[in-house]
Amino acid sequence: MITQSCKDNLDMISVNDFRVVDRIPRIMNVLGALSEIEVGEHDDEGVTSPVVSKPRRIIVANQLPIRGHRNEETKGWYFELDEESLVLQLKDGFPANSEVWYVGLLKVDVETKDQDEVARLLFSMFRCVPVFLTDDQKNKYYHGFCKHYLWPLFHYMLPLSPSRGGVRFDRSLWEGYIVANRLFANKVTEILRHHEDSVWVHDYHLMVLPAFLRKRFNRVKLGFFLHSPFPSSEIYRTIPVREEILRSLLNCDLIGFHTFDYARHFLSCCSKMLGIDYQCKRGYIGLDYCGKTISIKILHMGIHMGQLESVLNMEHTATLAKQLKEKFEGKIVMVGVDDLDLLKGISSKFSAMGRLLEMRPELIGKVVLVQIANPARSQGKDVQEVQNETTLIAQQINQKYGYEGYQPIVFINGPVSTLEKAAYYAISECCVVNALRDGMNLVSYKYTVCRQGSPVLDEALGIDKSYPRKSFLIVSEFIGCSPSLSGARRVNPWDVGAVADAMYAGIHMKDEEKHLRHEKHYKYISSHDVAFWARSFDLDLERACKEHYLKRYYNVGFGLNFRVAAVGTNFRMLTTERVVAAYNNTNSRLILLDYDGTMMPQCAVDKTPRSEVISILNCLCSDPKNVVFIVSGRGRDPLSKWFSPCETLGISAEHGYFTRYCLAHFISLCDAWIWCFLFQPLITLFTLL
């Protein structure tokens, strides 16, 4: 539906996008008050009853859960669902009767002439709505602002120099980010039924999208989840557009984070930069913003248990695991799986392995670290430097401690299938995840499930089904999964010696203790999977939106400073005409006036009232029907001096502690020493201690 307040924005959206106009007569009437959604010129008088439709969830992410390729011979496009995509796995947490739609970019480039055909195909077959960006738009939005500016900052890397810490703020990249987010919002608008549908936006790529959606649809159910860390206010405040991003996010009904630390940093930024405080009520955290309560969700994301278990039950996975077990026969295998970027700490992990062999030479030939490096998600000089550094360290350690038939570090640099990763997890006694900073990192979850095994895998590895399962985790204290794995060995990834000690502890830990830790982790991971996470977020979003139709909404502000002010259904705008009419029809009036910010600007250097202020006050006080008071936190002496020309003006100084009527003396409303009786028990208690 088109709201009256966003008619000026129709140029932002294609006319064909508003197929929902036919549903305009379905306006809600709450408590006898017409909602702020107004009927436009296209009212269809023939519609007399609402159409019952299935509830829908619209998932908006940077990439669609689709894999595609083009046949070079037939020039036809072929697409299939990417079962490993997180946004696809979310559907398992939604009600069975709900439809799930997806909006995002494709992972493959589609020529302009084929885009309409591809869009129709994805829409009809997969309920996917693709967003198409030009090469320039994608470079500015993704490779520029997202990956080389926001991502490093959110991972505590300031752009101190062009070679380290990402790029510095570039206004053109920011504008490209806004353009891309607007295009995403346009696509959501094409399919959105904002009375029924819920919209769930994912990650830092789309942090200003909520502003565009809320401006068009005041009552849309809108949630956002950040999958990366949210930095401390000292880091975040360096962003020149910090307030625009915060205000855009606050157009959501629910904002989710992986850990309490991430949420705490966000709340701190809202408090320091926007002056917005939060409250905790019955276990829920809420931000009071323009009459609305923005709910804050804190919950770790999980993995898809069913998918991983099906991988473990495949014969090919079992065969790979058996081959790897034979390959590393007689050796203790430690495994690491990370993306090849600066913050995953692969080089630090290799250095810790070298330190372990240096301090414990008896382990040479007995311990192997297998490191799988997934391809980097972005390109640049820093990625190549990381690859060169990690390769060099691995070569040096292998040359120093390796010999024919033994390499302490097996570095697999390139894409590895899910089946092969599962096989490596299954045969490894220890998993090392020592990222320098990461949002969640699910490697430790996947490792734990793979160590639990499966009937097919157990048979291939010769493990009795009654044999107690065991695993050992070394996790960085700077990643999101760390708080949920209480049995893991937490390490400071910057301390190479501590990581080496943790490796040694994992090698020599008793099997009974490894089993207890494994059971604890597996129980939590299996019960808090991706379906649990999605279901919990979905329920909280419904709860956060339950009062949408109990309030009226008014649009306030322009651009990304836009926000919606929510008021009660009985609220009426206070106009000058109403004030004057009430003033003239009243025989007895009490007028209370603040000083700073009312009679004088807050930023004024000279706080002495102007002659015009004194004249207006005397005019009000001259009416016998009026009782006029100045209420201020300032002291009685300056207020008495400033308003001495106003003989009948009342003054309440120091927030009411001293009060006078007309030119009489000030009186104190309470004993000056009464506070002593209030604090005496507390002072006595600490004195006795």
N, C-alpha and C positions, 0 to 999 in steps of 0.2 A: 504494500500500500504506500501511497505517497502522502507524506505529512505536509501540512501547510507550511511548516518551517523549513522544509528542504526543497520547495519548488524552484528556488534559485539555483539548485544544484543539478537540474535536469540535464544541463549540458555535459555533465560528467558521465552520464549513463546513456546508453543507446535506447532509443524509443522502444525497440523490440524487447528490451530487457524487462519492461514493465507489463508482462503478461498477467501479473497479479492484480492489475487494476480491475479486472472483472470481479474480483472478490471484495471490492470496496464496501458494498452494503453490509458486510458482516462486521459491524462495529459493535464493540462490547459496551454494555451499559452497566457500570459498577456503582452500587449504592445510589442509583438514580441520577448519576452524573455522566454525561457523555464524555467519552475519552477524548484526548487531545487529537486523535487521528480523525481528520475531517474528511467528509465526502467531497470528492472532486467533481469535475464537470462530466466525467465518464460514468456516472452512477447508472447502474443497470437496474431499472425498476422491475425487471422480470424475475430477479432473484429474490426469493422469499424465505429460504431456509439455508443454513450453512451446510456445506459439503463435508461429511465426515472423512478425514484422511488419516493415514498412518503418521505417527510421530517420526520426525526425521532428524538425523544428526548430520551436520555439515562440517567436515573436517578440513581445515585450511592449513596447509603446510607448504614449505618451499618446494618440495617435489611430490609428485603423484606416486602412488604405489604401483607403478606400471613399468614394465620393461618392454622395449620396442626395438624393432630393427626393420630395415627396408630391404626387400629382395631386389638386388641389382638387375636381375633379368626381367622380372615382371613389373618392377617399379611399384609394387604394392607394399603397403605397410602392414606389419604383423605386431600385435600387442598381446601381452599376458600379464596377469597380476604378479607382483613381486611379493611372494609369501613371507619374505624376511623383513619387509617394510613395517616399521612400527605403526604408522598410521593405518595400515590395513589390519593389523592385529587388534586394534582398539575395538573393532566391532564385536568381539567376543564378550565384551563387558556391557554391551547395551542390551535392552530388552529385545526379545526374539522377534517382536512384531514391528520393530523400528527399521526404517530405511537409513542407510548410511551413504552420503555423497561426499565426494572428494574434490577439492579445488587446489591446483598447484601447477608447477612447471613439469614438463616432460624431461626425462634424462637424455633424450636424443633431440637433435636439431631437425626441425621440420620446415621445409621451404614454404614461403608465403602462399604459393598457389595450392599447396596441399593442406593448409591449416584448417579450412572449413570442413573438408572431408574427414580429416583426422578427428576434429572436434565432434562431429556427428557420430562417428564410430565409437569413440570413447564414451560419449554421453549415453548412447543406446545400449552398449554392451557392458560397461563397467561402472556406470553412474559416476563418471569422472568428468570434470570440467577443466580443460587445460587452459593455462595462461600462457600466451605467446609473447615473448619479449624480443626486441631486436638485439643484435650483437652488442651495440653500444649501451642499450638499457641494461642488459645482463651484466656487462663488465662493470658498469657503475654501481648497480644494485648489489650483485653477489660478490664478484671478485674484488670490487673496490671497497664499498662501505661495509658490507657484512664481514667478509673474511679478512680484510687487511686493516680495518679500523675497529669495528665493534668487537669482533671475536678476540683479538689480542687484549683490548681494554677489559673485557669481561673476564679475562683470564689473568688480570693483574700485570699486563705488559704495556707500559706507557711508551708512546712513540718518541723516545728521547733522541733518537737519531734515525735517519732514513734506512739504515741497514739493520736495525734491531727494533723490535717492538711494534711492527706494523707502520702504516702510513699516518701522517698527521691529518688533522681534520681538513677536508676539502669540501667547500660548499657545493660544487658540482656533483660530487659523489652523494652528498646528502639529498640533493634534489632528485638524483636518479633513484635513490632509495624511496623517496616519497612517491615518485611516478609509478614505480613498480608496485608499491603497496596499494595505490589507488586502482591500478589495473586488477589486482587481486580482489579488491572490494567490488569492483564492477562485475566480476564473474560471480561472486557470491550473491550479489543482488539479482542476477539473472534467474537463480533457482530458489531464492529464499522466500519462504512463506513465514513472515516474521511473527505471526501470532502463534504458530505451532512449532516451528523449527528451533533447534539449538545450534549455535555456531561455536566451534572449538578451534581456536587459533593456536598454532604451535611455533614456538621458539623466536629467537631474536631477529630473524629475517623479517618478521611481520609485526613489529611492535607499534607501528603507527596505523595499521589497518583498523583497529577498533574505533579510532576517531572517525574515519570515513563511514563505517557501518552505523555507528551510533547517531551520526548526523542525519542519516537517511531514515533510520528506524529507531525511534526512541525506546521501544519496549522489546527489542530483540533480545533473546537469551544469549548472552555473549560471554564465553570463557576464554582464558589465555593460560598457557603453560609454558614456562621457560625451562628449557632443557640444559642450559649452560649455567655456570655460576652467575650470581648477581654480585658485583664487586662492592667493596665498602664505599662509603660516601666520599672518602678521600680520593678514591680512584674515579668514581662516577662523576664527581663534580667537575672534572677536567673536560667533560664533553660539552662543547659550546651549545648544543641543542638539548641539554639535559632536561629542562622543564617541559619542552615539547614532547619528549618521549614519555616522561612520567604522566603527563596529563592525558596523553593518548591511551596509555595502559589503563588509566583510571576510568576510562569509558567502559571497561568490562564490568561484569557482575561478579566474576570470580577469577582470581589470579593465583596460579599454582607454582610451587617451587619444590625442588627435591628435598631440601634440608631446611632446618630452622635458621641456620646461618644465612642462607641466601635470602630467605624471607625477612630476616632481621635487618639485613643491609638495605633491602628495598624500603622497608618501613622507616628506617633512619633517613634515607634520602627524601622520602615524602615529608617527613617532619622538618628536616633542615632546609629544604629547598622550596617547599610549598606550604609549610606551616600546618600540615594535616597530621593529626594524632590518631592513634589506633586504640581500640578497646578489646579486651578479652572477656567474652561472656560464654559461660558453659562450654568451654573448650574450643570456641570459635574465635578467630581473630577477624576484626572488621575495621575498615577505615571509613570514617564519616566524611563524606565528600558531597557537597552541594545537595544535601538532603537525602542522599542515598547511602547505603552501607555497602562498601566494596569488600567482599569476603576474600580472605587469604587462605589458601589451601597448601598444606605441607604434607607431602607423601612421596616416598620413593617409587620410582617406576620399576616395573618387573619385567621378566622375560616371558615368552610364550612357551609354557611348559609342554603343551601338546605337540607343537612343531618340533621342539628339540628332542622329545622322547621318540617321535617318529623317525627322526634322523638316527638316533641310537639303535633303533630296531631294524635298520637297513642292513642287508647282508654286505653291501659294499663298505659301509662304515666299519663293520666287524672285521672284514678282511684287511682294511687299511690299519686298524688298530693292532691286529695280530702281526702284520709285517713290521710295524714300528716297534712293537715289543721285542721282536726277534732282532731288529737292528740295534736296539739299545740294551740288549740282554746283559745283565750284570751291572748296569749303571742306574744311578738315581737321576731321573729326568725332572727338571724344572721347566716350566713353560711360561711364556709371555706372549700376549697378542695385543698389539697396539697399532694405531695409525702412525704413519711416518711424519711426525711433526715435532716442533721444538719442545712442546710441553708434555709429551708422553714419557719423557725421562728414559728413553732407551739407552742412551749413552751412559747415563748414571747407573743403570742396571748392569751394563757390561762392566763398568768400572768396579761395581760391587762384587761381581763374579771374579774379576781379577784379584781383588783384595781378599776374597775368601780363599782362593787357591794359594795366594801368597802367605796368608796367616796359617792355613791348614794344608800344608803340602801333602798330607796323607790322603787328601781327597782327589788329588790329580789322577785322572783315569777312571774315577768312580762317579763323578758328577758331570752332568751335561745340562746346559741351559739352551733350550730351543726358543728362539725369538722369531715370531711371525710379524712382519711389518706390512700392514695393509697400505695400499697406495694412498698418498696424501690427497685430501679433498680439495686442495687449492694448489696453485702453481706460484712459483716465485724463487727468488734467490735464496731465501731462508730455508726453503724445503731442500734445495740441492746441498746447502751447507750442512744440514742435519744428516742427510744421507751420506755425505762424504765423511763426516765426523764419526758416525756410528760404524760405518764400514771399516774405517781405519782402526778404531779401538778394538773391534772384533778381530781383525787381522793380527794386531799386536799381541793380544792375549792368546790367540791360537798358536802363534809362532813361539811364544814364550813357554806355554804350558802344554801345548799339544805335541803329538807324535803320530807316527803312522798308525792309522786305525782309530785315532782318538782326536776329537776337536772339542774343547770345553764349551765353545759357543757355536751353535748351529744357527746361522742368520739366514732366514728365508725372506728375502726382500721382493715382495710382489703379491699379487692376488692368490689367495688360497681358498678352496671351496669350503663350505660349511661342514661337509662330511669329513674332510681331512682335518679341520680344526677340532672337530669333536673327537676324532681318533687321537690326536695329540693330547687333548684334555684327559681322555680316559686313561692313558698310560703314565701320566705325570703325577709324581708324588707331591709336587708343590707348584703353586701358581703365584707369580710375582707381578703385581700391578703397582708400580711406583711412579705414576704420573705426577708431574710437578703441580698440575692443576687440571681438574676435569669436572664436568658437570655431574655425571652419574657414573658411567663406566660399568657396563654389565658383564665384563669378562669374568669376574669372579663368580657371578651367578651362574653363568654357563658352565664354567669349570666344575662347580659343585654338583650340578645336575648330571654332568657327564661322568663324574666319579661315582655317582649312585649306580650307574650302569643300566643294563637292560638284559632280558633273557638271551637275546641273540648275541649281544656283546660279551656277556659273561661266558657263554659257551665257547666263543672264539678265543677268549683270553684264558680259558681254563679256570675260571673263578666259580667256586661253589656259591649258589644263591643264598645260603645261610651265612656266608663269610661277611664279617662286619666291614662296612664301607668306611673309608678314611680319606681325608684330604687335609691339606694345609694351605692357608692363604696368607700371603704377605701383601698388605694393601697400604697405599699412601694415605696419610691422614688428611690430605688435601683433595680428596675426591668424594663425590656424593654418596657412594655406597658404603663408605667407611663406617658411619654411625650404625648402620643396620647389621653389620657383621661383627658382633661382639666377640666372637671366638677367633677372629683373625689377628694376626700379628701386625699391629699398626706401626708404621715407620715414617720418619721424616726423610723424604726422598733426596733431600739435599745433603744428608749425612750418609756418605758412602759406607762408612764403617758400620753404622747401625743397620743398613740393609744387608751387609755381609753377615753380621751377627744373626740377623733374622733368618737368613738362608741356612746358616749352620744349625740354628735351633730347630728349624723344620726338618732337617736331615736326621737329627738325633732324637727327635721327640718320640716318645713311646706310642705304639700303635693304639693303645687304649685311649690315650688323650686325643689323638687325631680322630679317632672314631667319635668321641663325644662332641668334639668341635664340629665335625662334619654333620652329625645328626642335628645339631642345633641350627646350623646354617641351612641345611636342606629343608627342615620343617618350615622355617621362615620363608625361604625362597619359593617353595612350592605353594604356599598359601597366599603369598603376596605377589602373584604373577601379574602380567599386563592386563588381564581381564579384571582382576580385583582393582587395580589402579584406575582403569577406565570407568568401571562401574562406580567407584567411590567419587571420582570427579564429576561424573554425570549426575549423581544424586545430590551432591553439594551444589551443583549449578542450578538444579531445579529448586532447591531450598533457597538459594540466594535470589531467585527470581519470583518467589511466590507472592510478593507484594507489588509486582509490576502494575497491576490494574487497580491498585488501591491508592494510586497517587496520580497527580497531574505532572506533566513534564514541560519545561520551557527550555529552549535552546539559548545558550549563552556563549558569547565569544566567537572569534573568527579563526580560521586556519586550524592549526594543530593545538591551539589553546581552547578549542571548542569543548564545551561540557554541557551536560544536561542537568538543570536544576529541578529537583523533585519536591513537590509540595502536596499537602493533603487535598482531598477532593473538595473540601469546603473552602479552600484558599481562594481569596480574591485579591487582585492586584490593588495595592494602595495608591490611589490616584490623588492628585491635588484637589480635584473637585470633591472627593469624598471627605478629605481632611477639612476643607473649608466648610462644607455643609455640617459636619459634626461639630466643628468649632462654633458656628453661629447658632446651633440649636441647643447648646449646653449652657447652663447657668453657673456651674462651678467647675473650674478647670485646674488640674495640677500639671504643670509643665516641668519635666526634669530634663536638663541639658548637660551633656558631657562637655568638657573643655577641649583637651587635646584631641585632634582629629575631627571635632565637630565645629567649634568656633575658631580654632586655629589649626592649620595644617600640621601633621605630625613632624614634617621635616623643617618647620619654621625655626630659624635661629633665635629671633626675637619673639618671645612668647607673650609679650604685652598685647592685650586686645586692642584692635583698631577702634577708632571713634565710631565707625558705622555699627560695630557690634554693641557698643555701649548704648547707642541711640535706639537700636532695635530692642534691647533688653528693657530700657526705660519705657518704651512704647508698650511692651507686653505687661510690664509691672503696673502701668498706670490704669489698666482695666481692673476694676474691683472684683471682677469674676475670676481673675487669674491668680494663682499662687505659683511663682516661678522659682526654681532652685537650680543652682549650679552644683553638680556632683562630680568631684574630681579626686584623684589620688594625690594632688599637690597639697602642700602645707597651707595652714590657715593664714599665715602672715602675707605671702605673696597674693593669695586670692583676695584678702581683705583690701590690700593696697590697690590692686588692679580694678576692683569693682566698687570702690568707695563712691563713685558718682551714682551708683544704683542704690538708692536708699531703701527701697522695699524688696530688694532681691535677697532670697535665701541662699546660703552657701553651706554645702556639706563637704568638708575637707577631709583628706586622708581616708577616702572611701567610706565616709560616714562616721569616723571616730569623733570628729569635732563638727558640731552643727550650730548654725545661728539663724535666727529669723530676723529679717530686715537688718538694721544696724545694731542690734543687740550684741551682747558679748557671746562668745562661743561657749557652748556647754559640751562636756564629755558624756557620751552615752554609757560609759562603763568605767569602773575603777581602773586607774592606771596600773595597778599592781595585781590585777586579777589573774594575769597570766602566770604569776608565781605559783598560785594554788594548783593550776593545771599541770605545771611541769615539775612540781616538787616531788611527787612519787617517782618519776622517771629519774630525776637527778639523784634522789636517795638510793635508788637501785644501783646505779652505776658507781656511786660513792662506796657502797658496801662491797661491790665487786673489786 
